[in-house]
Amino acid sequence: MHVGYWDYIGWKDPYAKPGFNLRQRLWAAANHSRSVYTPGVFVQGHEVRGWSRGDGIAQQVATANAIPAGAKIQLTGRIEDRLLRIDVSAQGLASSGGAELRVALVQSGLSTAVKAGENRGEMLGNDHVVREWSEALPLGRHPLSYAVPAGSNIHQWAVVTFVQTPDRQIQQALQWSPLACQR
């Protein structure tokens, strides 16, 4: 989720959205942090500051992945012209009280020429960029559709969905590729 709070240094991130800024600030506040920075990394709702040095992130992810799923997600999809239609459903298991469903449309293989700021002159490669982000959805069935921009390659796109509890614990996550429709 690209953020735009660095736009003031002269280069505007074309993938940033105001809601992503707010989300990062809320997560920082939940972790008793007064600052936000990029990239911010969280595992099971807890900020991981030393992730780029490898400070235990692999172990934290492994520990999170060892927890039994607290929800079940099912997703089917199809492509109609440049419209990606998905049907996602989620149901909670025993420990998922108050959980919500989130859905993101992500794109990989993007390049951005930076014209100003600390990365001036650099060409940044971007993968897994959140292009669309759903509101918090209650558990249940939700038909959704996303327009895939003309000129983009369907191979670049994926849908990521997850169930999260009010204390920011991920109960289950799923990634689906529209390529599944072309087999």
C-alpha positions in Angstrom: 0.0 0.0 0.0 1.9 3.0 -1.3 1.6 6.1 0.8 1.6 9.8 -0.2 2.9 11.5 2.9 6.3 12.0 1.2 4.8 13.8 -1.7 5.9 17.2 -0.3 9.6 16.4 -1.2 8.8 16.9 -4.9 7.9 13.5 -6.2 4.4 12.2 -6.0 4.0 8.4 -5.8 1.5 7.5 -8.5 0.2 4.5 -6.5 -0.4 6.2 -3.2 -3.9 6.7 -1.8 -5.0 8.8 1.2 -6.7 5.8 2.8 -3.3 4.0 2.8 -1.7 6.9 4.7 -4.5 6.7 7.3 -4.2 2.9 7.6 -0.5 3.1 8.3 -1.1 5.9 10.9 -3.7 3.8 12.6 -1.5 0.7 12.7 1.4 2.8 14.1 -0.9 4.2 16.8 -2.0 0.7 17.7 1.6 -0.2 18.2 2.2 2.9 20.4 4.4 4.5 17.8 4.2 8.3 17.0 5.9 8.0 13.7 5.3 6.4 10.3 7.9 5.5 7.8 8.3 3.5 4.6 8.2 0.7 4.2 6.2 -0.2 7.3 6.1 -3.9 8.0 3.7 -5.7 10.4 3.3 -9.3 11.3 0.0 -10.3 13.0 -0.7 -6.7 13.9 2.8 -6.0 15.4 5.3 -3.7 13.9 8.6 -5.2 12.8 11.2 -2.5 12.7 14.3 -4.5 11.9 12.8 -6.5 9.1 15.3 -5.3 6.4 18.2 -6.6 8.5 16.3 -9.9 8.9 15.8 -9.3 12.7 13.6 -12.3 13.3 11.1 -11.6 10.6 11.4 -15.1 9.2 10.7 -16.6 12.6 7.8 -14.2 13.2 6.2 -15.2 9.9 6.8 -18.9 10.5 5.2 -18.6 13.9 2.2 -16.8 12.4 1.9 -19.4 9.7 1.9 -22.2 12.3 -1.3 -20.9 13.9 -4.3 -22.9 12.7 -6.7 -20.9 10.4 -9.4 -19.1 12.2 -11.5 -18.6 9.1 -12.3 -20.2 5.8 -12.1 -18.2 2.5 -13.4 -19.2 -0.9 -12.8 -17.2 -4.0 -13.8 -17.7 -7.6 -13.4 -15.4 -10.5 -13.8 -14.7 -14.2 -12.7 -12.1 -16.7 -15.3 -10.4 -18.9 -13.6 -8.0 -21.3 -11.5 -5.9 -19.0 -13.6 -6.5 -15.9 -12.5 -8.9 -13.3 -15.5 -10.4 -11.5 -14.9 -12.2 -8.3 -17.1 -13.9 -5.8 -15.5 -14.2 -2.3 -16.9 -15.7 0.8 -15.5 -16.0 4.2 -16.8 -17.7 7.3 -15.3 -17.6 10.8 -14.3 -20.6 12.8 -14.3 -20.7 16.6 -11.9 -17.8 17.3 -12.9 -15.2 14.7 -15.4 -13.1 16.7 -15.8 -9.6 15.2 -13.6 -10.5 12.2 -13.8 -8.6 8.9 -13.0 -9.5 5.4 -10.7 -7.3 3.2 -10.0 -7.7 -0.5 -7.2 -6.0 -2.5 -6.5 -6.0 -6.2 -2.7 -6.0 -6.6 -0.5 -5.4 -9.6 3.2 -6.4 -10.1 5.8 -5.6 -12.7 5.4 -1.8 -12.5 8.2 0.7 -13.0 8.3 4.3 -11.9 10.9 7.0 -12.9 11.5 9.2 -9.9 12.0 12.8 -10.9 12.6 14.5 -7.5 13.4 13.8 -3.8 16.0 11.4 -2.3 15.5 8.8 -5.1 15.8 11.3 -7.9 16.9 9.7 -11.2 16.1 6.2 -10.0 13.8 3.7 -11.7 11.9 1.9 -9.0 10.5 -1.5 -9.6 7.2 -2.2 -7.9 5.5 -5.6 -7.2 2.3 -6.4 -5.2 1.1 -2.8 -5.4 -2.4 -2.4 -4.0 -4.4 -0.7 -6.7 -7.9 -1.3 -5.2 -8.8 -1.9 -1.6 -12.2 -2.9 -0.3 -13.9 -1.4 2.7 -14.1 -3.7 5.7 -16.7 -6.3 4.8 -18.6 -8.5 7.2 -18.0 -12.2 6.9 -20.2 -13.8 4.3 -20.5 -13.8 0.5 -19.6 -10.8 -1.5 -19.6 -10.4 -5.3 -17.1 -7.8 -6.4 -15.8 -6.5 -9.7 -12.7 -4.5 -10.6 -11.8 -2.8 -13.9 -8.5 -3.9 -15.2 -6.9 -0.9 -17.0 -6.5 -1.1 -20.8 -3.0 -1.8 -21.8 -2.1 -3.7 -18.6 -1.1 -7.4 -18.8 -3.5 -9.8 -17.0 -0.3 -11.6 -15.8 0.5 -8.7 -13.6 -2.7 -8.9 -11.5 -3.8 -10.8 -8.4 -6.5 -10.7 -5.8 -5.5 -10.9 -2.2 -8.1 -11.4 0.5 -7.9 -12.0 4.2 -9.9 -12.2 7.4 -8.7 -10.1 10.3 -9.9 -9.8 13.9 -10.4 -6.5 15.7 -7.0 -6.9 17.4 -5.4 -7.1 13.9 -4.8 -10.9 13.9 -4.9 -12.5 10.5 -7.2 -15.5 10.6 -6.7 -16.6 7.0 -5.4 -15.2 3.8 -5.7 -16.2 0.2 -4.1 -15.0 -3.1 -5.8 -15.7 -6.4 -4.6 -15.0 -9.9 -6.8 -14.2 -12.9 -4.5 -16.6 -14.8 -6.6 -19.4 -13.2 -9.3 -18.3 -15.6 -7.1 -18.9 -18.7 -6.2 -22.6 -18.1 
